[in-house]
Amino acid sequence: MADLFERYAAADVRDLITEYPLAWLLGAQGVAAQAAQLPLLGEYGEAGDLRSLLGHIPRRHALVPAWEANPSALVLFQGPQAYISPDQAGIRGWAPTWNFAQLSIEVEVEILPDETGAALASLVDAMEAARPDPWSADELGERYAGLARHVVAFRAHVKRVVGRFKLGQDEQAYVRESIIRSLGAAPLASWMRRFAREGDAS
């Protein structure tokens, strides 16, 4: 049986990536020069499972030749997180902890120069969708082509997803509810409510 904090659904993976798209990408060598934070878009199968991640990267970044030599990489997404004090739990004899949601994804990267324009457009559309007056790349005019030349698209094909959602599932219902109330409107609160299904009934 999976660890309590490693029980999650495809929808949890999708929503974490959608809400927190800025991820760390690490090359196979694990050196500082081969690491970057980049926004990524998830691509999903018919059953909602994560199949790949679409993004773009500066052509001069050390990850580009690294991926060409060895396409294996690791992608790390950090979702909502916060230190939780005994004061929030309502029990002074309770040990402090840290609640968080994260994904570690093993991928194989494919560089896609011919898809750079489409990748940029997809990211802008996704990021601007909820805004009252969405911005369009057309507003850059001739500058857009010049800027786009400096980046290249890639697709990271998913080999394995490991999620860890430590969101109070192991706490008694009244403790978990006390923590949630203390968090107010913070995103972590809604994620804790979401994962209450994995703990005791509340």
C-alpha positions as CSV (number, residue, x, y, z in Angstrom):
1,M,0.0,0.0,0.0
2,A,1.3,3.5,-0.9
3,D,2.4,5.8,1.9
4,L,-0.5,7.9,3.1
5,F,1.1,11.1,1.6
6,E,1.6,9.4,-1.7
7,R,-2.0,8.5,-2.4
8,Y,-3.3,10.9,-5.1
9,A,-5.3,11.0,-8.3
10,A,-4.5,12.2,-11.8
11,A,-6.6,15.2,-11.2
12,D,-4.4,16.2,-8.2
13,V,-1.4,16.1,-10.5
14,R,-3.1,18.1,-13.2
15,D,-4.4,20.8,-10.8
16,L,-1.0,21.2,-9.0
17,I,0.8,21.7,-12.3
18,T,-2.0,24.1,-13.5
19,E,-1.9,26.2,-10.3
20,Y,1.9,26.1,-9.8
21,P,3.4,25.9,-13.4
22,L,6.9,27.2,-12.5
23,A,9.1,24.1,-12.1
24,W,12.7,23.2,-11.6
25,L,14.3,21.3,-14.5
26,L,17.5,19.4,-13.8
27,G,19.8,17.8,-16.3
28,A,21.1,14.2,-15.9
29,Q,24.4,15.4,-14.5
30,G,22.8,17.2,-11.6
31,V,25.2,20.2,-11.8
32,A,24.1,23.8,-11.1
33,A,24.6,25.0,-14.6
34,Q,22.2,22.4,-15.8
35,A,19.2,23.6,-13.7
36,A,16.5,26.1,-14.6
37,Q,13.1,27.3,-13.4
38,L,10.7,27.4,-16.3
39,P,6.9,27.5,-16.6
40,L,5.5,24.3,-18.0
41,L,2.1,23.2,-19.4
42,G,0.9,19.7,-18.8
43,E,-0.4,17.5,-21.7
44,Y,-2.7,14.7,-20.7
45,G,-4.1,11.4,-22.0
46,E,-7.8,10.5,-22.4
47,A,-7.9,9.2,-18.9
48,G,-6.5,12.5,-17.5
49,D,-3.0,11.0,-16.9
50,L,0.0,13.3,-17.4
51,R,1.8,12.3,-20.6
52,S,4.2,15.2,-21.2
53,L,5.2,18.8,-20.3
54,L,5.5,21.6,-22.9
55,G,7.8,24.5,-22.4
56,H,10.5,26.7,-23.9
57,I,14.1,27.6,-22.8
58,P,16.7,30.1,-23.8
59,R,18.8,28.6,-26.7
60,R,22.0,29.5,-24.9
61,H,21.1,27.7,-21.7
62,A,23.4,24.9,-20.7
63,L,20.5,22.5,-20.5
64,V,20.0,22.6,-24.3
65,P,23.3,20.9,-25.2
66,A,23.0,18.7,-22.1
67,W,19.6,17.4,-23.3
68,E,20.9,16.9,-26.8
69,A,23.6,14.6,-25.3
70,N,21.4,13.0,-22.7
71,P,17.6,13.7,-22.8
72,S,16.9,12.3,-19.3
73,A,15.9,14.9,-16.9
74,L,14.0,15.5,-13.6
75,V,11.2,18.0,-13.2
76,L,10.2,19.3,-9.8
77,F,7.0,21.1,-9.0
78,Q,6.4,22.8,-5.7
79,G,2.8,23.3,-4.8
80,P,1.3,25.1,-1.7
81,Q,3.5,24.8,1.4
82,A,3.8,26.3,4.9
83,Y,5.2,25.8,8.4
84,I,2.5,24.6,10.8
85,S,2.9,25.7,14.4
86,P,1.4,23.9,17.4
87,D,-0.6,27.1,18.0
88,Q,-2.4,26.5,14.7
89,A,-3.1,22.9,15.7
90,G,-4.6,24.1,19.0
91,I,-2.4,21.8,21.0
92,R,0.7,23.1,22.7
93,G,2.1,19.6,23.2
94,W,1.8,18.9,19.4
95,A,5.1,18.9,17.4
96,P,5.5,21.5,14.6
97,T,5.5,20.3,11.1
98,W,5.5,21.5,7.5
99,N,2.7,20.8,5.1
100,F,3.3,20.7,1.3
101,A,2.4,19.3,-2.0
102,Q,5.1,18.4,-4.6
103,L,5.8,16.4,-7.7
104,S,9.0,14.8,-8.9
105,I,8.7,13.7,-12.5
106,E,11.3,11.7,-14.5
107,V,11.2,12.8,-18.2
108,E,12.9,12.4,-21.5
109,V,13.3,15.8,-23.2
110,E,12.7,16.4,-27.0
111,I,13.9,19.7,-28.4
112,L,11.3,21.0,-30.9
113,P,12.6,24.1,-32.8
114,D,9.6,24.0,-35.2
115,E,7.1,24.1,-32.3
116,T,8.5,27.2,-30.6
117,G,5.8,29.6,-31.8
118,A,3.0,27.2,-30.8
119,A,4.6,26.6,-27.4
120,L,4.9,30.3,-26.7
121,A,1.3,30.9,-27.8
122,S,0.0,28.1,-25.6
123,L,1.8,29.4,-22.5
124,V,0.5,33.0,-23.1
125,D,-3.0,31.7,-23.7
126,A,-2.9,29.6,-20.5
127,M,-1.5,32.4,-18.3
128,E,-3.7,35.1,-19.6
129,A,-7.0,33.1,-19.8
130,A,-8.4,34.3,-16.5
131,R,-7.5,37.9,-16.9
132,P,-10.3,40.4,-17.7
133,D,-8.3,41.9,-20.6
134,P,-6.0,39.1,-21.9
135,W,-2.7,40.2,-23.4
136,S,-1.8,38.9,-26.9
137,A,1.6,38.5,-28.4
138,D,0.4,40.5,-31.4
139,E,0.7,43.6,-29.1
140,L,4.5,43.3,-29.3
141,G,4.4,43.8,-33.0
142,E,7.8,43.2,-34.8
143,R,9.5,42.7,-31.4
144,Y,7.9,39.3,-31.0
145,A,9.8,37.6,-33.7
146,G,13.1,39.0,-32.4
147,L,12.5,37.8,-28.9
148,A,11.2,34.4,-30.0
149,R,14.4,33.7,-31.9
150,H,16.3,33.4,-28.6
151,V,14.2,30.5,-27.2
152,V,13.4,27.0,-28.3
153,A,10.5,24.7,-27.5
154,F,10.8,21.4,-25.9
155,R,8.5,18.6,-24.8
156,A,9.3,16.5,-21.7
157,H,7.9,13.0,-22.2
158,V,6.9,11.6,-18.8
159,K,8.4,8.3,-17.7
160,R,7.4,8.4,-14.0
161,V,5.5,10.6,-11.6
162,V,6.2,10.6,-7.9
163,G,3.9,12.9,-5.9
164,R,4.0,13.6,-2.2
165,F,1.0,15.5,-0.7
166,K,1.6,16.0,3.0
167,L,-1.6,17.8,3.9
168,G,-2.7,16.7,7.3
169,Q,-4.1,13.4,6.3
170,D,-2.5,11.8,9.4
171,E,-4.1,14.3,11.8
172,Q,-7.3,13.8,13.8
173,A,-10.2,15.7,12.2
174,Y,-10.4,18.4,14.8
175,V,-6.7,19.1,14.6
176,R,-6.8,19.3,10.8
177,E,-9.8,21.7,10.9
178,S,-8.0,23.9,13.4
179,I,-5.0,24.2,11.1
180,I,-7.3,24.9,8.1
181,R,-9.1,27.6,9.9
182,S,-5.8,29.2,10.9
183,L,-4.7,29.3,7.3
184,G,-7.7,31.4,6.2
185,A,-7.8,31.9,2.4
186,A,-4.3,30.5,1.8
187,P,-4.2,28.0,-1.0
188,L,-2.8,25.4,1.4
189,A,-6.2,25.4,3.2
190,S,-8.1,24.3,0.1
191,W,-5.6,21.6,-0.7
192,M,-5.8,20.3,2.9
193,R,-9.6,20.2,2.6
194,R,-9.2,18.3,-0.7
195,F,-7.0,15.7,0.9
196,A,-9.1,15.2,4.0
197,R,-10.6,12.3,2.0
198,E,-7.4,10.4,2.8
199,G,-7.5,10.9,6.5
200,D,-10.2,10.2,9.1
201,A,-13.7,11.5,8.4
202,S,-14.3,15.2,9.1
